[in-house]
Amino acid sequence: MDVSRNELFAGLVLVGFVNGISARVVHSVVENGIAAALLSTFEISVIVWSACAVGISFVLRGPAQPAARFDFILAGVALSAFLVPVAPLSWLALSGLAVHILRTSPRSSFLHRGGWILLAVTVPMFWSRLLFSLASGPILEGDATLVGWLVGTPRIGNAVQFADGSGFVWIAPGCSSLANLSLAILCWVTCAKVFDRAGSLRDAGWCLLACAAVASINVTRISLIGLYPEHYELIHGPVGATIASWAILGATVGICLFGVRRGLPGHATQDPPGDSGPGMTLRPALSGLAVLVLAVSLSLKLLITAEDVLTSKSSLNPSETAAVLERDGYEVTGSNTDNDLISVRAVAGRCSIMVAEAAPLGWHRSIIAQLAAGHQLFYIFGGRIYPEQPLVLTSLHHYWNRLRRYVGLTGVNRPVLAVVASPACENVPLQQLAELRR
């Protein structure tokens, strides 16, 4: 049975996309339940779903082209990446596949335009997340700088002081503008390729305008928390999140559509010469093969991802920590999640102590520094005590642990503990706490 390039690439993209989103789908279902996960589209933007559908449809449109030998070689490499139980590898393989489509397809053909859209899909789903992992500190501090400028209060790291001086708003990774910027880029590329618009400096301006709009909405929402901390639950909770999401979606799609259609030549909406015709579909035999490959590639990946989600939750056990402090004569006053920190607080006379689990990539350092102002601060990791977070060690352990889980090995959770003790504290039980989860 002869397989066209259109069918081959469309089937690979479908298999790769499903494998790529598998981790996020499992995470959404485990965390929120099936109903809530479906309503939130598995925490994957509608822009991503729409762009992928358009990209695959464009790959299937136009006249069928025979698959070359190198196409099959590349398909084998991509399938090997899909079978590995490491979801990010699927996005890396899809990026390579999209680049190959762009290099081997005529400009303005449906296959070429679909390749651009599919390459853009990998930006919010993989490349922006990789960039955030490598440069999370500067990115979060950039958001905090804008928020501090709007609120008019000091910024320390990724923490901005409330307008009333009562505390600090900590900008968490989930609040970063980077994800929305990558979605704006994807939306622009999709709209531009749907209308077959040639790139220009003006196009870059419209894309930047869309990015600025979504960043402004995100920063404004965080700034409102800084200005009105008493309404934190309303602004940061489901109501505020829903309003912000719809506002970002509307601004992104609206600006991109307006920019693409503005000044569009009358002939640009016509199909390119020689590339029109009815859309293709995957033949039943090929569809069955794609389903089989999906089942094989997802079977191990879903099991490992579910275990990863369940075991990657907080490593800090409040009861164990409380027991250590109580044995040392402290009275535990409770545990909470203030400022997104899971912590245990205790007192002994004039001494007060807080033990909190810090993010291994250093996202909590600024807020912990604020909580520790005028107090003693220690970090504990791997059974050792440090005056500040050993960021290189904790980051390497974090990524190594995730890699072990990806390939089916048991991960070892070693929490990064931050211990904040008042100046009156002596003989803080650091070594006893260091024995926890070594």
C-alpha positions in Angstrom: 0.0 0.0 0.0 1.5 3.3 -1.1 1.6 6.0 1.6 1.6 9.7 0.6 3.6 12.3 2.4 0.4 13.9 3.5 -0.9 10.8 5.2 2.5 9.9 6.7 3.1 13.3 8.2 -0.5 13.8 9.4 -0.4 10.4 11.2 2.9 11.2 12.8 1.7 14.6 13.9 -1.4 13.1 15.5 0.5 10.4 17.3 3.2 12.9 18.4 0.7 15.5 19.6 -1.3 13.0 21.7 1.9 11.6 23.3 3.2 15.1 23.9 0.1 16.2 25.8 -0.3 12.9 27.7 1.6 14.2 30.8 -0.6 17.3 31.0 -3.8 15.4 30.5 -2.9 12.9 33.2 -1.9 15.7 35.6 -5.2 17.6 35.0 -7.3 14.5 35.5 -5.5 13.4 38.7 -5.5 16.9 40.2 -9.0 18.0 39.2 -11.1 15.0 38.2 -12.3 14.1 34.8 -15.2 16.6 34.7 -13.2 19.6 35.7 -10.3 18.5 33.4 -12.7 18.3 30.4 -14.1 21.8 31.2 -10.6 23.3 31.4 -9.6 21.4 28.2 -7.0 19.6 30.3 -5.4 23.0 31.1 -4.3 23.2 27.4 -5.3 26.4 25.7 -8.1 26.4 23.1 -5.5 28.1 20.8 -3.3 25.0 20.9 -6.1 22.6 20.2 -7.4 24.8 17.3 -3.9 25.3 15.8 -3.1 21.6 15.9 -6.4 20.8 14.2 -5.8 23.4 11.5 -2.2 22.2 11.0 -3.2 18.6 10.5 -6.0 19.6 8.1 -3.5 21.7 6.1 -1.1 18.7 5.9 -3.9 16.6 4.5 -5.1 19.2 2.0 -3.9 19.6 -1.5 -2.7 17.0 -4.0 -1.1 13.8 -2.6 2.7 13.7 -2.8 4.6 10.4 -2.8 6.7 9.8 0.3 10.4 9.8 -0.3 12.9 7.4 1.3 14.2 10.0 3.7 10.6 10.7 4.8 10.3 7.1 6.0 13.7 7.3 7.8 12.6 10.5 9.6 9.3 8.8 10.4 11.2 5.9 12.0 13.2 8.3 14.2 10.1 10.2 15.2 8.2 7.0 16.1 11.2 5.9 18.2 10.9 9.2 20.1 7.2 8.7 20.6 7.7 5.2 22.0 10.1 6.5 24.7 8.1 7.2 27.9 9.4 10.8 28.1 6.7 13.2 26.9 8.9 16.1 26.0 10.8 14.0 23.5 7.5 13.9 21.4 7.6 17.7 21.1 11.3 17.6 20.1 10.5 15.0 17.4 7.5 17.1 16.2 9.7 20.1 16.0 12.1 18.2 13.7 9.3 16.9 11.7 7.8 20.4 11.1 11.2 21.7 10.1 11.6 18.8 7.6 8.1 19.6 6.1 9.1 23.3 5.7 12.4 22.4 4.0 10.8 19.9 1.5 7.5 21.6 0.6 6.8 24.4 -1.8 6.2 27.8 -0.3 2.6 28.8 0.2 1.5 25.1 -0.3 -0.9 23.7 2.3 1.8 21.4 3.5 4.3 24.2 4.0 1.7 26.4 5.8 0.7 23.4 8.0 4.4 22.9 8.8 4.7 26.4 10.1 1.6 26.0 12.3 2.8 22.7 13.7 6.2 24.2 14.5 4.5 27.1 16.3 2.4 24.6 18.4 5.6 23.3 19.9 6.5 26.8 21.2 4.0 27.0 24.1 4.0 23.2 24.6 7.8 22.7 24.8 10.2 25.5 23.9 8.8 28.2 26.2 8.7 25.7 29.0 12.3 24.7 28.3 13.2 28.4 28.3 11.4 28.9 31.6 13.3 26.0 33.2 16.6 27.5 32.1 15.9 31.1 33.0 13.0 31.0 35.5 14.6 33.5 37.8 15.0 36.4 35.4 11.6 35.7 33.8 9.7 35.8 37.1 11.7 38.9 38.2 10.8 40.6 35.0 7.1 40.1 35.8 7.7 41.3 39.3 9.4 44.4 38.1 6.3 45.4 36.0 4.0 44.6 38.9 6.1 46.6 41.3 6.0 49.5 38.9 2.2 49.4 38.7 1.7 48.9 42.4 4.3 51.4 43.4 6.0 49.2 46.0 9.5 47.7 46.3 10.4 44.4 44.6 12.7 41.8 46.0 13.4 39.0 43.6 10.0 37.7 42.4 8.1 39.1 45.4 6.4 42.5 45.4 5.2 44.3 48.6 1.5 44.9 49.0 0.3 48.5 48.6 -0.7 48.6 52.3 2.6 47.1 53.4 0.9 44.1 55.1 3.0 41.5 53.2 4.2 40.4 49.8 2.7 38.9 46.7 4.9 36.2 45.4 4.8 35.6 41.6 4.7 31.9 41.1 5.7 30.1 37.9 2.0 29.6 37.0 1.6 33.4 37.0 4.3 34.1 34.5 3.5 35.9 31.4 5.8 33.7 29.3 3.1 31.1 28.6 0.7 33.6 27.3 3.3 35.3 25.1 4.0 32.0 23.4 0.3 31.5 22.9 0.1 34.9 21.2 2.9 33.9 18.9 1.1 30.6 18.0 -2.2 32.5 17.4 -0.5 34.9 15.0 1.3 32.2 13.1 -1.9 30.2 12.7 -4.0 33.2 11.6 -1.2 34.3 9.2 -0.9 30.9 7.6 -4.7 30.3 7.3 -4.9 33.5 5.2 -1.5 32.7 3.5 -0.1 36.1 4.5 3.5 36.8 3.7 5.7 37.9 6.6 6.8 41.5 7.0 8.0 43.9 9.6 4.4 45.1 10.0 3.4 41.5 10.9 6.1 41.5 13.6 4.5 44.7 15.0 1.1 43.1 15.2 2.5 40.0 16.8 4.4 42.1 19.4 1.1 44.1 20.0 -0.7 40.8 20.8 2.1 39.8 23.1 2.0 43.2 24.9 -1.7 42.9 25.3 -1.7 39.5 27.0 1.3 40.4 29.1 -0.6 43.6 30.2 -3.6 41.6 31.2 -1.6 39.2 33.2 0.5 41.8 35.0 -2.7 43.9 35.7 -4.3 41.0 37.4 -1.3 40.4 39.6 -1.1 44.1 40.3 -4.7 44.1 41.5 -3.7 41.5 44.1 -0.9 43.8 45.2 -3.3 46.8 45.4 -6.2 45.0 47.0 -4.7 42.1 49.1 -8.0 41.8 51.0 -9.6 40.5 47.7 -6.9 37.9 47.0 -9.2 34.9 46.8 -11.5 36.7 44.4 -8.7 37.9 42.0 -6.5 34.9 42.3 -9.2 32.3 42.6 -11.4 30.7 39.9 -13.4 33.9 39.2 -10.3 36.0 38.6 -8.6 33.2 36.6 -11.6 32.7 34.4 -12.0 36.4 33.6 -8.3 36.8 32.9 -8.3 33.7 30.7 -11.2 34.9 28.6 -9.7 38.4 28.4 -6.4 37.0 27.2 -8.0 34.7 24.6 -10.2 37.5 23.3 -7.3 40.0 23.1 -5.0 37.4 21.4 -7.5 36.2 18.8 -8.9 39.7 18.2 -5.6 41.4 17.6 -4.2 38.6 15.4 -7.3 38.4 13.2 -7.5 42.2 12.8 -3.8 42.4 12.1 -3.8 39.6 9.6 -6.8 40.8 7.6 -5.8 44.5 7.7 -4.4 45.4 4.3 -4.7 41.8 3.1 -4.5 41.6 -0.7 -7.7 40.4 -2.3 -6.1 37.4 -3.9 -4.4 36.2 -0.7 -7.4 34.3 0.5 -7.4 32.1 -2.7 -5.8 28.7 -2.7 -2.3 28.8 -4.2 -2.1 27.6 -7.8 -1.8 23.8 -8.1 -2.5 23.3 -4.4 -6.3 23.3 -4.3 -8.6 20.4 -4.3 -10.6 18.3 -1.8 -9.0 17.5 1.5 -7.5 14.0 2.1 -8.3 11.7 4.9 -6.4 8.9 6.5 -7.4 5.6 5.0 -9.0 3.0 7.4 -5.8 0.8 7.3 -3.6 3.8 8.1 -6.0 5.0 10.8 -5.9 1.6 12.4 -2.1 1.6 12.3 -2.1 5.1 13.9 -4.4 3.9 16.7 -2.2 0.9 17.3 0.9 3.0 17.6 -0.9 5.4 19.9 -1.9 2.5 22.2 1.6 1.1 22.4 3.3 4.5 22.9 0.8 5.7 25.5 0.5 2.5 27.6 3.7 2.9 29.5 3.8 6.7 29.3 0.4 7.1 31.0 1.3 4.7 33.9 4.6 6.4 34.5 3.1 9.9 34.3 0.3 9.1 36.7 2.9 7.7 39.2 5.0 10.8 38.7 2.1 13.1 39.4 1.2 11.2 42.6 4.7 10.9 43.9 5.9 14.4 43.0 3.6 16.1 45.4 5.1 17.9 48.5 7.9 15.9 50.2 7.3 17.8 53.4 5.3 15.7 55.8 3.9 18.1 58.4 3.3 15.4 61.0 6.9 14.1 60.8 8.2 17.7 61.0 6.0 18.4 63.9 7.1 15.3 65.7 10.8 16.4 65.4 10.0 19.8 66.8 7.9 18.5 69.6 10.7 16.1 70.7 12.9 19.1 70.9 10.6 20.9 73.2 8.7 23.0 70.7 4.9 23.5 70.7 3.6 23.2 67.2 1.1 26.0 66.4 0.0 24.6 63.1 0.8 24.2 59.4 -0.4 26.2 56.5 0.2 27.1 52.8 0.5 30.9 53.1 2.3 32.4 50.0 2.1 29.0 48.3 4.5 27.6 50.9 3.8 24.4 52.8 5.1 25.2 56.3 5.1 24.1 59.9 5.3 26.7 62.7 6.3 26.1 66.3 7.3 28.1 69.4 9.4 27.4 72.5 9.4 30.3 74.9 10.6 33.4 73.1 11.9 31.2 70.2 9.6 30.8 67.1 10.5 28.6 64.2 9.1 27.9 60.7 10.0 25.0 58.6 8.9 25.3 54.9 9.5 23.3 51.8 11.2 25.4 49.1 11.0 24.9 45.3 14.1 23.1 44.1 14.5 25.6 41.2 14.7 28.5 43.6 11.3 30.1 43.0 10.6 30.6 46.7 13.9 32.2 47.7 12.6 35.8 47.5 9.5 35.2 49.6 11.5 33.1 52.1 14.0 36.0 52.4 11.1 38.3 53.2 9.8 36.0 55.9 13.3 35.6 57.3 14.0 39.4 57.5 15.7 39.9 60.9 15.7 36.2 61.6 18.1 33.3 61.2 17.8 31.4 57.9 19.0 27.9 57.1 18.5 25.6 54.2 18.6 21.8 54.5 19.0 19.5 51.6 20.2 15.9 51.3 21.1 15.7 55.0 23.3 18.8 54.9 22.8 22.3 56.2 23.5 25.4 54.1 23.3 29.2 54.8 21.5 29.7 51.5 19.8 27.4 49.0 22.4 25.3 47.0 20.6 26.0 43.8 22.8 24.0 41.5 22.5 20.9 43.6 18.7 21.1 44.2 18.1 21.9 40.5 20.2 19.0 39.3 18.5 16.6 41.7 15.1 17.9 40.5 15.8 17.2 36.9 17.5 13.9 37.6 14.6 12.8 39.6 12.1 13.6 36.8 14.3 11.8 34.3 14.3 8.7 36.5 10.5 8.7 36.7 10.2 9.3 33.0 12.0 6.1 32.3 10.1 4.1 34.8 12.6 4.2 37.7 11.6 5.1 41.3 12.2 8.7 42.1 13.7 9.8 45.4 12.1 12.9 46.9 14.6 15.0 48.8 12.8 18.1 50.0 14.5 21.4 50.1 13.7 22.7 53.6 14.0 26.3 54.6 14.2 26.9 58.4 13.5 30.4 59.7 14.2 30.9 63.4 13.8 34.1 65.5 17.0 35.7 66.9 16.2 34.3 70.4 16.4 30.7 69.1 19.4 28.7 70.2 20.3 25.1 69.3 17.8 24.9 66.5 17.2 21.2 65.7 18.7 21.5 62.3 20.4 18.1 62.3 17.3 16.3 63.4 15.4 18.0 60.6 18.1 17.1 58.2 17.6 13.4 58.9 14.1 13.7 57.4 13.9 12.4 53.8 17.7 12.3 53.3 
